[in-house]
Amino acid sequence: MAVPEVEILLLENAVLRTLEPRISASEGSRTCKPGLARGRTFWWTDSGFYWADADLSDEEVELFVWDRKRKQEAKLDRLRKIRARDEEVTSARRRAIPDEVRAFVWRRDQGRCVRCGAEEDLQFDHIIPVAKGGGSAMDNIQILCADCNRQKSDSIV
Protein backbone atom coordinates (compact mmCIF):
# COMPACT_ATOMS: atom_id res chain seq x y z
CA MET A 1 0.00 0.00 0.00
CA ALA A 2 1.51 3.30 -1.10
CA VAL A 3 1.90 6.15 1.36
CA PRO A 4 1.07 9.57 -0.11
CA GLU A 5 3.89 12.08 -0.06
CA VAL A 6 1.72 14.72 1.57
CA GLU A 7 -1.03 13.72 3.94
CA ILE A 8 -3.11 16.02 6.13
CA LEU A 9 -4.09 14.56 9.49
CA LEU A 10 -6.48 16.00 12.07
CA LEU A 11 -5.31 15.09 15.53
CA GLU A 12 -6.22 16.79 18.81
CA ASN A 13 -7.56 19.89 17.01
CA ALA A 14 -4.28 20.43 15.20
CA VAL A 15 -3.55 20.03 11.51
CA LEU A 16 -0.43 17.96 10.99
CA ARG A 17 1.34 17.51 7.68
CA THR A 18 3.32 14.43 6.71
CA LEU A 19 5.98 15.55 4.30
CA GLU A 20 8.41 12.64 4.23
CA PRO A 21 6.87 9.19 4.72
CA ARG A 22 9.60 6.63 5.27
CA ILE A 23 9.73 2.86 4.94
CA SER A 24 11.75 1.28 7.72
CA ALA A 25 14.05 -1.64 7.10
CA SER A 26 12.37 -3.99 9.57
CA GLU A 27 9.50 -5.91 7.97
CA GLY A 28 8.73 -3.08 5.54
CA SER A 29 6.57 -1.26 8.09
CA ARG A 30 5.82 2.39 7.57
CA THR A 31 6.69 5.03 10.10
CA CYS A 32 5.85 8.64 9.38
CA LYS A 33 6.60 11.66 11.48
CA PRO A 34 3.52 13.84 10.93
CA GLY A 35 4.73 16.87 12.84
CA LEU A 36 4.44 18.88 15.98
CA ALA A 37 1.31 19.82 17.93
CA ARG A 38 1.14 21.21 21.44
CA GLY A 39 4.87 20.68 21.90
CA ARG A 40 4.77 16.98 21.07
CA THR A 41 6.04 15.05 18.08
CA PHE A 42 3.36 12.81 16.59
CA TRP A 43 4.18 9.63 14.69
CA TRP A 44 1.98 7.57 12.43
CA THR A 45 2.70 3.84 12.15
CA ASP A 46 0.83 0.89 10.66
CA SER A 47 -0.84 0.38 14.03
CA GLY A 48 -1.89 3.96 14.82
CA PHE A 49 -0.70 7.29 16.12
CA TYR A 50 1.90 7.76 18.83
CA TRP A 51 3.41 10.83 20.38
CA ALA A 52 6.67 11.54 22.12
CA ASP A 53 8.24 14.52 23.85
CA ALA A 54 11.66 13.71 22.41
CA ASP A 55 12.85 13.61 18.82
CA LEU A 56 13.03 9.89 18.06
CA SER A 57 14.35 7.91 15.12
CA ASP A 58 12.15 5.51 13.13
CA GLU A 59 13.77 2.55 14.86
CA GLU A 60 13.18 4.01 18.33
CA VAL A 61 9.50 4.61 17.57
CA GLU A 62 9.16 1.04 16.24
CA LEU A 63 10.77 -0.29 19.43
CA PHE A 64 8.34 1.68 21.60
CA VAL A 65 5.40 0.45 19.54
CA TRP A 66 6.65 -3.14 19.73
CA ASP A 67 7.16 -2.86 23.51
CA ARG A 68 3.71 -1.38 24.01
CA LYS A 69 2.06 -4.19 22.03
CA ARG A 70 4.08 -6.81 23.92
CA LYS A 71 3.04 -5.37 27.29
CA GLN A 72 -0.60 -5.08 26.25
CA GLU A 73 -0.68 -8.69 25.06
CA ALA A 74 0.92 -9.90 28.30
CA LYS A 75 -1.53 -7.87 30.37
CA LEU A 76 -4.50 -9.21 28.40
CA ASP A 77 -3.24 -12.79 28.90
CA ARG A 78 -2.95 -12.17 32.67
CA LEU A 79 -6.43 -10.62 32.78
CA ARG A 80 -7.93 -13.57 30.88
CA LYS A 81 -6.37 -15.98 33.40
CA ILE A 82 -7.60 -13.92 36.35
CA ARG A 83 -11.12 -13.78 34.92
CA ALA A 84 -11.17 -17.52 34.28
CA ARG A 85 -9.90 -18.25 37.80
CA ASP A 86 -12.43 -15.81 39.28
CA GLU A 87 -15.26 -17.46 37.34
CA GLU A 88 -14.18 -20.88 38.64
CA VAL A 89 -14.12 -19.66 42.24
CA THR A 90 -17.43 -17.83 41.82
CA SER A 91 -19.10 -20.95 40.45
CA ALA A 92 -17.78 -22.98 43.39
CA ARG A 93 -18.51 -20.29 45.98
CA ARG A 94 -20.77 -20.97 48.91
CA ARG A 95 -23.46 -23.25 47.74
CA ALA A 96 -25.55 -24.31 50.71
CA ILE A 97 -24.43 -27.54 52.35
CA PRO A 98 -27.25 -30.03 51.63
CA ASP A 99 -29.53 -30.85 54.58
CA GLU A 100 -28.73 -34.57 54.44
CA VAL A 101 -24.99 -33.79 54.66
CA ARG A 102 -25.57 -31.44 57.61
CA ALA A 103 -27.64 -34.08 59.44
CA PHE A 104 -25.03 -36.81 58.77
CA VAL A 105 -22.12 -34.60 59.95
CA TRP A 106 -24.06 -33.50 63.06
CA ARG A 107 -24.63 -37.15 64.05
CA ARG A 108 -21.09 -38.21 63.13
CA ASP A 109 -19.47 -35.36 65.12
CA GLN A 110 -22.01 -35.80 67.96
CA GLY A 111 -23.05 -32.14 67.86
CA ARG A 112 -19.66 -30.98 69.20
CA CYS A 113 -16.58 -29.15 67.94
CA VAL A 114 -14.21 -31.81 66.63
CA ARG A 115 -11.22 -29.85 68.00
CA CYS A 116 -12.17 -28.73 71.49
CA GLY A 117 -15.51 -30.46 72.18
CA ALA A 118 -17.47 -27.21 72.65
CA GLU A 119 -21.24 -27.48 72.27
CA GLU A 120 -22.04 -23.80 71.69
CA ASP A 121 -21.62 -21.43 68.74
CA LEU A 122 -21.06 -24.34 66.35
CA GLN A 123 -20.44 -23.99 62.62
CA PHE A 124 -20.17 -26.35 59.69
CA ASP A 125 -16.65 -26.09 58.28
CA HIS A 126 -15.17 -27.22 54.97
CA ILE A 127 -11.99 -29.19 55.77
CA ILE A 128 -10.63 -28.26 52.33
CA PRO A 129 -11.93 -24.71 51.82
CA VAL A 130 -14.24 -24.00 48.90
CA ALA A 131 -11.75 -21.38 47.65
CA LYS A 132 -9.14 -24.14 47.41
CA GLY A 133 -11.39 -26.56 45.57
CA GLY A 134 -13.18 -28.27 48.46
CA GLY A 135 -16.77 -29.34 48.04
CA SER A 136 -19.71 -30.10 50.30
CA ALA A 137 -19.30 -33.88 50.47
CA MET A 138 -19.79 -35.53 53.87
CA ASP A 139 -16.08 -36.32 54.21
CA ASN A 140 -15.13 -32.65 53.64
CA ILE A 141 -17.44 -31.14 56.29
CA GLN A 142 -16.81 -31.01 60.03
CA ILE A 143 -18.28 -29.19 63.01
CA LEU A 144 -16.14 -26.52 64.65
CA CYS A 145 -16.95 -23.89 67.24
CA ALA A 146 -16.52 -20.27 66.13
CA ASP A 147 -13.15 -19.89 67.93
CA CYS A 148 -11.66 -23.05 66.38
CA ASN A 149 -13.04 -22.13 62.96
CA ARG A 150 -11.40 -18.66 63.12
CA GLN A 151 -8.09 -20.24 64.16
CA LYS A 152 -8.28 -22.69 61.27
CA SER A 153 -9.16 -19.86 58.83
CA ASP A 154 -8.66 -21.18 55.27
CA SER A 155 -5.91 -23.68 56.10
CA ILE A 156 -6.24 -27.36 55.30
CA VAL A 157 -5.91 -29.30 58.53
NUZAKOL-424610 format. One record per residue (C-alpha): residue number from 1; residue in one letter; y negated, x, z negated. Coordinates in nm, 2 decimals, always signed. Each point is the difference from the previous one (the first is absolute). Example, Ala and Ser with C-alpha at 12.3 -4.5 7.8 and 13.67 -1.06 7.14 Angstrom:
2
<pt><pos>1</pos><code>a</code><y>+0.45</y><x>+1.23</x><z>-0.78</z></pt>
<pt><pos>2</pos><code>s</code><y>-0.34</y><x>+0.14</x><z>+0.07</z></pt>
This chain:
157
<pt><pos>1</pos><code>m</code><y>+0.00</y><x>+0.00</x><z>+0.00</z></pt>
<pt><pos>2</pos><code>a</code><y>-0.33</y><x>+0.15</x><z>+0.11</z></pt>
<pt><pos>3</pos><code>v</code><y>-0.28</y><x>+0.04</x><z>-0.25</z></pt>
<pt><pos>4</pos><code>p</code><y>-0.35</y><x>-0.08</x><z>+0.15</z></pt>
<pt><pos>5</pos><code>e</code><y>-0.25</y><x>+0.28</x><z>+0.00</z></pt>
<pt><pos>6</pos><code>v</code><y>-0.26</y><x>-0.22</x><z>-0.17</z></pt>
<pt><pos>7</pos><code>e</code><y>+0.10</y><x>-0.27</x><z>-0.23</z></pt>
<pt><pos>8</pos><code>i</code><y>-0.23</y><x>-0.21</x><z>-0.22</z></pt>
<pt><pos>9</pos><code>l</code><y>+0.14</y><x>-0.10</x><z>-0.34</z></pt>
<pt><pos>10</pos><code>l</code><y>-0.14</y><x>-0.24</x><z>-0.26</z></pt>
<pt><pos>11</pos><code>l</code><y>+0.09</y><x>+0.12</x><z>-0.34</z></pt>
<pt><pos>12</pos><code>e</code><y>-0.17</y><x>-0.09</x><z>-0.33</z></pt>
<pt><pos>13</pos><code>n</code><y>-0.31</y><x>-0.14</x><z>+0.18</z></pt>
<pt><pos>14</pos><code>a</code><y>-0.05</y><x>+0.33</x><z>+0.18</z></pt>
<pt><pos>15</pos><code>v</code><y>+0.04</y><x>+0.07</x><z>+0.37</z></pt>
<pt><pos>16</pos><code>l</code><y>+0.20</y><x>+0.32</x><z>+0.05</z></pt>
<pt><pos>17</pos><code>r</code><y>+0.05</y><x>+0.17</x><z>+0.33</z></pt>
<pt><pos>18</pos><code>t</code><y>+0.31</y><x>+0.20</x><z>+0.10</z></pt>
<pt><pos>19</pos><code>l</code><y>-0.12</y><x>+0.27</x><z>+0.24</z></pt>
<pt><pos>20</pos><code>e</code><y>+0.30</y><x>+0.24</x><z>+0.01</z></pt>
<pt><pos>21</pos><code>p</code><y>+0.34</y><x>-0.15</x><z>-0.05</z></pt>
<pt><pos>22</pos><code>r</code><y>+0.26</y><x>+0.27</x><z>-0.06</z></pt>
<pt><pos>23</pos><code>i</code><y>+0.37</y><x>+0.01</x><z>+0.04</z></pt>
<pt><pos>24</pos><code>s</code><y>+0.16</y><x>+0.20</x><z>-0.28</z></pt>
<pt><pos>25</pos><code>a</code><y>+0.29</y><x>+0.24</x><z>+0.06</z></pt>
<pt><pos>26</pos><code>s</code><y>+0.24</y><x>-0.17</x><z>-0.25</z></pt>
<pt><pos>27</pos><code>e</code><y>+0.19</y><x>-0.29</x><z>+0.16</z></pt>
<pt><pos>28</pos><code>g</code><y>-0.28</y><x>-0.08</x><z>+0.25</z></pt>
<pt><pos>29</pos><code>s</code><y>-0.18</y><x>-0.21</x><z>-0.26</z></pt>
<pt><pos>30</pos><code>r</code><y>-0.37</y><x>-0.08</x><z>+0.05</z></pt>
<pt><pos>31</pos><code>t</code><y>-0.26</y><x>+0.09</x><z>-0.25</z></pt>
<pt><pos>32</pos><code>c</code><y>-0.36</y><x>-0.09</x><z>+0.07</z></pt>
<pt><pos>33</pos><code>k</code><y>-0.31</y><x>+0.08</x><z>-0.21</z></pt>
<pt><pos>34</pos><code>p</code><y>-0.21</y><x>-0.31</x><z>+0.06</z></pt>
<pt><pos>35</pos><code>g</code><y>-0.31</y><x>+0.12</x><z>-0.19</z></pt>
<pt><pos>36</pos><code>l</code><y>-0.20</y><x>-0.03</x><z>-0.32</z></pt>
<pt><pos>37</pos><code>a</code><y>-0.09</y><x>-0.31</x><z>-0.19</z></pt>
<pt><pos>38</pos><code>r</code><y>-0.14</y><x>-0.02</x><z>-0.35</z></pt>
<pt><pos>39</pos><code>g</code><y>+0.05</y><x>+0.38</x><z>-0.05</z></pt>
<pt><pos>40</pos><code>r</code><y>+0.37</y><x>-0.01</x><z>+0.08</z></pt>
<pt><pos>41</pos><code>t</code><y>+0.19</y><x>+0.12</x><z>+0.30</z></pt>
<pt><pos>42</pos><code>f</code><y>+0.23</y><x>-0.26</x><z>+0.15</z></pt>
<pt><pos>43</pos><code>w</code><y>+0.32</y><x>+0.08</x><z>+0.19</z></pt>
<pt><pos>44</pos><code>w</code><y>+0.20</y><x>-0.22</x><z>+0.23</z></pt>
<pt><pos>45</pos><code>t</code><y>+0.38</y><x>+0.07</x><z>+0.03</z></pt>
<pt><pos>46</pos><code>d</code><y>+0.29</y><x>-0.19</x><z>+0.14</z></pt>
<pt><pos>47</pos><code>s</code><y>+0.05</y><x>-0.16</x><z>-0.33</z></pt>
<pt><pos>48</pos><code>g</code><y>-0.36</y><x>-0.11</x><z>-0.08</z></pt>
<pt><pos>49</pos><code>f</code><y>-0.33</y><x>+0.12</x><z>-0.13</z></pt>
<pt><pos>50</pos><code>y</code><y>-0.05</y><x>+0.26</x><z>-0.27</z></pt>
<pt><pos>51</pos><code>w</code><y>-0.30</y><x>+0.15</x><z>-0.16</z></pt>
<pt><pos>52</pos><code>a</code><y>-0.07</y><x>+0.33</x><z>-0.17</z></pt>
<pt><pos>53</pos><code>d</code><y>-0.30</y><x>+0.15</x><z>-0.18</z></pt>
<pt><pos>54</pos><code>a</code><y>+0.08</y><x>+0.35</x><z>+0.15</z></pt>
<pt><pos>55</pos><code>d</code><y>+0.01</y><x>+0.12</x><z>+0.36</z></pt>
<pt><pos>56</pos><code>l</code><y>+0.37</y><x>+0.01</x><z>+0.07</z></pt>
<pt><pos>57</pos><code>s</code><y>+0.20</y><x>+0.13</x><z>+0.30</z></pt>
<pt><pos>58</pos><code>d</code><y>+0.24</y><x>-0.21</x><z>+0.20</z></pt>
<pt><pos>59</pos><code>e</code><y>+0.30</y><x>+0.16</x><z>-0.18</z></pt>
<pt><pos>60</pos><code>e</code><y>-0.15</y><x>-0.06</x><z>-0.34</z></pt>
<pt><pos>61</pos><code>v</code><y>-0.06</y><x>-0.37</x><z>+0.07</z></pt>
<pt><pos>62</pos><code>e</code><y>+0.36</y><x>-0.03</x><z>+0.14</z></pt>
<pt><pos>63</pos><code>l</code><y>+0.13</y><x>+0.16</x><z>-0.32</z></pt>
<pt><pos>64</pos><code>f</code><y>-0.20</y><x>-0.25</x><z>-0.22</z></pt>
<pt><pos>65</pos><code>v</code><y>+0.12</y><x>-0.29</x><z>+0.21</z></pt>
<pt><pos>66</pos><code>w</code><y>+0.36</y><x>+0.13</x><z>-0.02</z></pt>
<pt><pos>67</pos><code>d</code><y>-0.02</y><x>+0.05</x><z>-0.38</z></pt>
<pt><pos>68</pos><code>r</code><y>-0.15</y><x>-0.35</x><z>-0.05</z></pt>
<pt><pos>69</pos><code>k</code><y>+0.28</y><x>-0.16</x><z>+0.20</z></pt>
<pt><pos>70</pos><code>r</code><y>+0.26</y><x>+0.20</x><z>-0.19</z></pt>
<pt><pos>71</pos><code>k</code><y>-0.14</y><x>-0.11</x><z>-0.34</z></pt>
<pt><pos>72</pos><code>q</code><y>-0.03</y><x>-0.36</x><z>+0.11</z></pt>
<pt><pos>73</pos><code>e</code><y>+0.36</y><x>-0.01</x><z>+0.11</z></pt>
<pt><pos>74</pos><code>a</code><y>+0.12</y><x>+0.16</x><z>-0.32</z></pt>
<pt><pos>75</pos><code>k</code><y>-0.20</y><x>-0.24</x><z>-0.21</z></pt>
<pt><pos>76</pos><code>l</code><y>+0.13</y><x>-0.30</x><z>+0.20</z></pt>
<pt><pos>77</pos><code>d</code><y>+0.36</y><x>+0.13</x><z>-0.05</z></pt>
<pt><pos>78</pos><code>r</code><y>-0.06</y><x>+0.03</x><z>-0.38</z></pt>
<pt><pos>79</pos><code>l</code><y>-0.16</y><x>-0.35</x><z>-0.01</z></pt>
<pt><pos>80</pos><code>r</code><y>+0.30</y><x>-0.15</x><z>+0.19</z></pt>
<pt><pos>81</pos><code>k</code><y>+0.24</y><x>+0.15</x><z>-0.25</z></pt>
<pt><pos>82</pos><code>i</code><y>-0.21</y><x>-0.12</x><z>-0.30</z></pt>
<pt><pos>83</pos><code>r</code><y>-0.01</y><x>-0.35</x><z>+0.15</z></pt>
<pt><pos>84</pos><code>a</code><y>+0.37</y><x>-0.01</x><z>+0.06</z></pt>
<pt><pos>85</pos><code>r</code><y>+0.07</y><x>+0.13</x><z>-0.35</z></pt>
<pt><pos>86</pos><code>d</code><y>-0.24</y><x>-0.25</x><z>-0.15</z></pt>
<pt><pos>87</pos><code>e</code><y>+0.17</y><x>-0.29</x><z>+0.20</z></pt>
<pt><pos>88</pos><code>e</code><y>+0.34</y><x>+0.11</x><z>-0.13</z></pt>
<pt><pos>89</pos><code>v</code><y>-0.12</y><x>+0.01</x><z>-0.36</z></pt>
<pt><pos>90</pos><code>t</code><y>-0.19</y><x>-0.33</x><z>+0.04</z></pt>
<pt><pos>91</pos><code>s</code><y>+0.31</y><x>-0.17</x><z>+0.14</z></pt>
<pt><pos>92</pos><code>a</code><y>+0.21</y><x>+0.13</x><z>-0.30</z></pt>
<pt><pos>93</pos><code>r</code><y>-0.27</y><x>-0.07</x><z>-0.26</z></pt>
<pt><pos>94</pos><code>r</code><y>+0.07</y><x>-0.23</x><z>-0.29</z></pt>
<pt><pos>95</pos><code>r</code><y>+0.22</y><x>-0.27</x><z>+0.12</z></pt>
<pt><pos>96</pos><code>a</code><y>+0.11</y><x>-0.20</x><z>-0.30</z></pt>
<pt><pos>97</pos><code>i</code><y>+0.32</y><x>+0.11</x><z>-0.17</z></pt>
<pt><pos>98</pos><code>p</code><y>+0.25</y><x>-0.28</x><z>+0.08</z></pt>
<pt><pos>99</pos><code>d</code><y>+0.08</y><x>-0.23</x><z>-0.30</z></pt>
<pt><pos>100</pos><code>e</code><y>+0.38</y><x>+0.08</x><z>+0.02</z></pt>
<pt><pos>101</pos><code>v</code><y>-0.08</y><x>+0.37</x><z>-0.03</z></pt>
<pt><pos>102</pos><code>r</code><y>-0.24</y><x>-0.06</x><z>-0.29</z></pt>
<pt><pos>103</pos><code>a</code><y>+0.27</y><x>-0.20</x><z>-0.18</z></pt>
<pt><pos>104</pos><code>f</code><y>+0.27</y><x>+0.26</x><z>+0.06</z></pt>
<pt><pos>105</pos><code>v</code><y>-0.22</y><x>+0.29</x><z>-0.12</z></pt>
<pt><pos>106</pos><code>w</code><y>-0.11</y><x>-0.20</x><z>-0.31</z></pt>
<pt><pos>107</pos><code>r</code><y>+0.36</y><x>-0.05</x><z>-0.09</z></pt>
<pt><pos>108</pos><code>r</code><y>+0.11</y><x>+0.35</x><z>+0.09</z></pt>
<pt><pos>109</pos><code>d</code><y>-0.28</y><x>+0.16</x><z>-0.20</z></pt>
<pt><pos>110</pos><code>q</code><y>+0.04</y><x>-0.25</x><z>-0.29</z></pt>
<pt><pos>111</pos><code>g</code><y>-0.37</y><x>-0.10</x><z>+0.01</z></pt>
<pt><pos>112</pos><code>r</code><y>-0.11</y><x>+0.33</x><z>-0.13</z></pt>
<pt><pos>113</pos><code>c</code><y>-0.18</y><x>+0.31</x><z>+0.13</z></pt>
<pt><pos>114</pos><code>v</code><y>+0.26</y><x>+0.24</x><z>+0.13</z></pt>
<pt><pos>115</pos><code>r</code><y>-0.20</y><x>+0.30</x><z>-0.14</z></pt>
<pt><pos>116</pos><code>c</code><y>-0.11</y><x>-0.10</x><z>-0.35</z></pt>
<pt><pos>117</pos><code>g</code><y>+0.18</y><x>-0.33</x><z>-0.07</z></pt>
<pt><pos>118</pos><code>a</code><y>-0.33</y><x>-0.20</x><z>-0.05</z></pt>
<pt><pos>119</pos><code>e</code><y>+0.03</y><x>-0.37</x><z>+0.04</z></pt>
<pt><pos>120</pos><code>e</code><y>-0.37</y><x>-0.08</x><z>+0.06</z></pt>
<pt><pos>121</pos><code>d</code><y>-0.24</y><x>+0.04</x><z>+0.30</z></pt>
<pt><pos>122</pos><code>l</code><y>+0.29</y><x>+0.05</x><z>+0.24</z></pt>
<pt><pos>123</pos><code>q</code><y>-0.03</y><x>+0.07</x><z>+0.37</z></pt>
<pt><pos>124</pos><code>f</code><y>+0.24</y><x>+0.02</x><z>+0.29</z></pt>
<pt><pos>125</pos><code>d</code><y>-0.03</y><x>+0.36</x><z>+0.14</z></pt>
<pt><pos>126</pos><code>h</code><y>+0.11</y><x>+0.14</x><z>+0.33</z></pt>
<pt><pos>127</pos><code>i</code><y>+0.20</y><x>+0.32</x><z>-0.08</z></pt>
<pt><pos>128</pos><code>i</code><y>-0.09</y><x>+0.14</x><z>+0.35</z></pt>
<pt><pos>129</pos><code>p</code><y>-0.36</y><x>-0.13</x><z>+0.05</z></pt>
<pt><pos>130</pos><code>v</code><y>-0.07</y><x>-0.23</x><z>+0.29</z></pt>
<pt><pos>131</pos><code>a</code><y>-0.26</y><x>+0.25</x><z>+0.13</z></pt>
<pt><pos>132</pos><code>k</code><y>+0.27</y><x>+0.26</x><z>+0.02</z></pt>
<pt><pos>133</pos><code>g</code><y>+0.25</y><x>-0.23</x><z>+0.18</z></pt>
<pt><pos>134</pos><code>g</code><y>+0.17</y><x>-0.18</x><z>-0.29</z></pt>
<pt><pos>135</pos><code>g</code><y>+0.10</y><x>-0.36</x><z>+0.05</z></pt>
<pt><pos>136</pos><code>s</code><y>+0.08</y><x>-0.29</x><z>-0.23</z></pt>
<pt><pos>137</pos><code>a</code><y>+0.38</y><x>+0.04</x><z>-0.02</z></pt>
<pt><pos>138</pos><code>m</code><y>+0.16</y><x>-0.05</x><z>-0.34</z></pt>
<pt><pos>139</pos><code>d</code><y>+0.08</y><x>+0.37</x><z>-0.03</z></pt>
<pt><pos>140</pos><code>n</code><y>-0.37</y><x>+0.10</x><z>+0.06</z></pt>
<pt><pos>141</pos><code>i</code><y>-0.15</y><x>-0.23</x><z>-0.27</z></pt>
<pt><pos>142</pos><code>q</code><y>-0.01</y><x>+0.06</x><z>-0.37</z></pt>
<pt><pos>143</pos><code>i</code><y>-0.18</y><x>-0.15</x><z>-0.30</z></pt>
<pt><pos>144</pos><code>l</code><y>-0.27</y><x>+0.22</x><z>-0.17</z></pt>
<pt><pos>145</pos><code>c</code><y>-0.26</y><x>-0.08</x><z>-0.25</z></pt>
<pt><pos>146</pos><code>a</code><y>-0.36</y><x>+0.04</x><z>+0.11</z></pt>
<pt><pos>147</pos><code>d</code><y>-0.04</y><x>+0.33</x><z>-0.18</z></pt>
<pt><pos>148</pos><code>c</code><y>+0.32</y><x>+0.15</x><z>+0.15</z></pt>
<pt><pos>149</pos><code>n</code><y>-0.10</y><x>-0.13</x><z>+0.34</z></pt>
<pt><pos>150</pos><code>r</code><y>-0.34</y><x>+0.16</x><z>-0.01</z></pt>
<pt><pos>151</pos><code>q</code><y>+0.15</y><x>+0.33</x><z>-0.11</z></pt>
<pt><pos>152</pos><code>k</code><y>+0.25</y><x>-0.02</x><z>+0.29</z></pt>
<pt><pos>153</pos><code>s</code><y>-0.28</y><x>-0.09</x><z>+0.25</z></pt>
<pt><pos>154</pos><code>d</code><y>+0.13</y><x>+0.05</x><z>+0.35</z></pt>
<pt><pos>155</pos><code>s</code><y>+0.25</y><x>+0.28</x><z>-0.08</z></pt>
<pt><pos>156</pos><code>i</code><y>+0.37</y><x>-0.03</x><z>+0.08</z></pt>
<pt><pos>157</pos><code>v</code><y>+0.19</y><x>+0.03</x><z>-0.32</z></pt>
